[in-house]
């Protein structure tokens, strides 16, 4: 009879040990998954770079002479409340989107402290025009999307 009680006690201790190990494994897996998916990663710089590349492709495809605001808008198809685009080349300037983002980016450059900064991406390129001359292309892309991309 005493051996049966000792066996039951040993069996209970083994099950308790197994239960604690299962809890530790499940808890650590949950912790790893939660910490991985809760990280805030800002991808607005990558998005701005992709938009800039699309603008260059659009300008090269259409040619410097035929580029207009509507042709760039058709190439991009962006939400104008979330983005501001400024393209300058050959004494031409094309801007569209939310102008307030340009003001926020100037404030950011001047050191004003804000809770949420927009992404301010600027790029200058040299492209050959139809007459085989180098033309400087300046692209500024400012993206707000604070809650969507963070």
Helices and strands as residue ranges (DSSP letters): H 2-37, H 44-62, H 69-76, E 83-89, E 92-97, H 100-110, E 119-128, E 134-143, H 146-149
